[in-house]
Amino acid sequence: MIDNLRTIISFPVPGFVQVTAHVSFGTRKELSGLKPFFKEQRAWACEQPMASVAGMDRREAAARRGLWAEEKVVLRRQGRLIDSLDALVTGGLSREVEERGWNREWEACPRQAKAQGRSPGSPDGVWEEPVTVRLPADLVHTVYCACWHTSKDARDLLEKWQASHPKARPNRMSRPGCDAAALAEYQEIRSKIIHRGDIWRAAVITGIGNARAVQRPATDTE
């Protein structure tokens, strides 16, 4: 399925959602450059006391591994363990959700919230590079619901605007088919609609920022 801003969604793994967000040129190269950092983070995780099962019997070792696996899930969401591209974007998305105040229960969103194709009011933009990751299903569900419910009033206004200007093509800046006042009204309404493609993209950028912060030597933060 393809939604607004050419974001591809599928559900191949229980508990996770595969998301491919299209980002600006150069982002994939920057992410590729982080592979040694991901390896360092995996090594760091292996060195933590919770990772050790030395001296434990089979049952104790299994319990310890389970607890450490759960702890790593929390650390990845907090942006404190960035041991893969999935972890980087998961931490970025978790932060985006938290900072937007979306980390709460939402009413279910209708099927059209996941409809393929560009959603009404999708901004123009050229996103040359795809970044595909697996994200926790609950975070992705939150984004779907939050984008739908927080943008409902603006979408209703946009529908009314389009009904009042049936011949307008506001994305054609040279010949929009409406006067300047109507075009300004359209742009104001559109700016209030939050598109999930923008959230996936923001999660990638925020995740990169998290990685830079973790990489930065302690002397740089003092």
N, C-alpha and C positions, 0 to 999 in steps of 0.2 A: 504494500500500500504506500502511496505517496501523498503526504499532506502538504500544507503550506510550506514554502521555502524548500521544497524538495527534500523533506525529511522522511526517511524510510523507517517503518516500524514493523516488527514481526515478533512472534512469541514462541521461539523454539525451545526455551528452557524454562521449566517451572520455577517461579520465583524471580525470574529475570526477564527483561525486555531488551531485545536488540534494537539499538537506535543508531541510525546513520545521519549525522548532522553535517551539512555542507558548510564549510568554513572558508575564510579568506586564504588567498594564496600565501604559502610559506608556513602555514600552521603545521602541516604534516611533517615538514622538515624539522621544525622545532620539536615536535613530539618524538620523532625518530631519534633526535639527539639526546633524549632523556632515557634511552634504553639502559645505558650504564648506571644511571641513577636508580632505575627500577631494580636492577640487579643488586645494588648496594642496599636498597631498602629490604629486599628479600633476605640478604645476608644478616642485616640488623635484626630482623624478626627471628631468624634462627638462633641468634645469640641471646635472646631474652630469656630470663629465668623460667617463664611460663612454657617455653618451648622444650625445656629439658624434661625427659622422662627417665633419667638415669636412676637406677636403683629401685624402680617401681615394678610391681608385677603387671601382668597383662591387663587386668581390669583397671588398675590405677592409671596406667599409661593411657588407656583409651579414654578415660574420663578427663585426664589432663589435656590430651589433644583436642577433645571436644570443647573444653573451656577456652583453650587458646584460640581455636578456630572462631569461636563466638566473639572473643575479645578483638581479634583482628578485623572482624566485620565492623565493629564499633570504631576502631582506629581508622579504618579506611573512610568511613562516613565523616569522621572528624577531620579528615585531611592530614592525619598524623602518621599514617602508613600508606605510602604511595608506591606500591610494589608492582604496578602494572598500569597500562593505559586505562583499563576498566576502573581501577581504584582511583586514578587521577580524576576522571570525569565524575565518578560517584561522589568523591569529596567535594568537587566543584558544584555538582547539582544539589547536594545536601546543604551547602552554604547558601546557594541561591534561594532555595526553598525557605530556609531559616530567615534570611535577611528580608525576604518579601512578606514575612509573616504568614506563610502558607502552611507551616508545620502544624496542622490541626485537622480535625475531621471535616470532610466536605460532603455535601449532598452528591449523589451519583450524577454523572453527566450523561446526556443522551447519546445515542449512536452517532448523531451528526458531529459530535465533538471530535470523533475519530475519522470523519469522512475523508476520503482521498481527494486529491486536488488542492489547489490554492484556496485558502479560506478567505472570506470577504475582508477587504482592507489589507491584505498582505502587502507589506512594503516591498518596493523594488530593491533589487540587489543582485549582484553576481557573486556566487559562492562557488569557487572553482574546485575545492578539494573536499572529498568525503572523509569523515572520521567515523568509523564504526566501533561501537562498544556495547557491552552488556551492562545494563543498569538494573538496580533493584526494582522489582515491579511496583512496590508500594510508592517509591519516589516518582516513578513515571505516572502512576495513577493520580498522584497528587497534582502533578503538573497539568494533566488533562483536565481535571476537575477545576483547578484554580483558574486556568486560562479561560475555561468556559464560563464560570460563574462571575469572575471579576470583570469580564468583558461584555457581559450580556446587555447592559444598558447601551453601551457604545455600538454594539452590533445592531440593536433595534433602531438606534438613531441613523446608522448607516443605511439600513434597509429603507427607512423613510426618505432619506436623502436620495437614494437611487430611484425610488418611485417618483420623486419630484423632478428628477433630472434624468429621464430614461435615455436620452441621447448622449449624455456626458461620458467622456472617456478620460477621467482625471489622471490616469497614469501616462497619458500622452501630453507631456508638458507643453509642447509647441502648439497643439490643437486639442485642448481638453474638452471642447464642446460645451463649455459653460463659462459664465463670467468669473472675474477674479474673486468676488465675494463668495460665490458658491464653491469655488475651488478651495478657498481658505477654510470654509466650513467643513468641507470634506476632509482636508488634511488634519484639522483639529480633531474631528471624530476618529479618524484612522489612528491618530497617535495614542488614543486611549484604549485601543484593542491590543491585548497581549497575545502574541502568537507563540505556540510551543516551540516552533523552530528557533525562535530567538532564545528561548530558555536553554535548549540543547547547546546552542552555540556559546551562550554565556557560561554554561557549565564547563565547557572545554577551556575557555579563557581563564575562568576562575581557578580551575584545576591546575593550569600552568602556573598561575600566580602562587598557589599553595606549594607547588613543587619548588619554585624559586625560593620561597621563604624557608622551606626545610633545608635546601641546599646551602643557604647563606651561612657562612661561618658565624659562630657566636659573637666574635669580636665585631662583626658588622652590625649586630642588633643592639649592642650596648651603647 
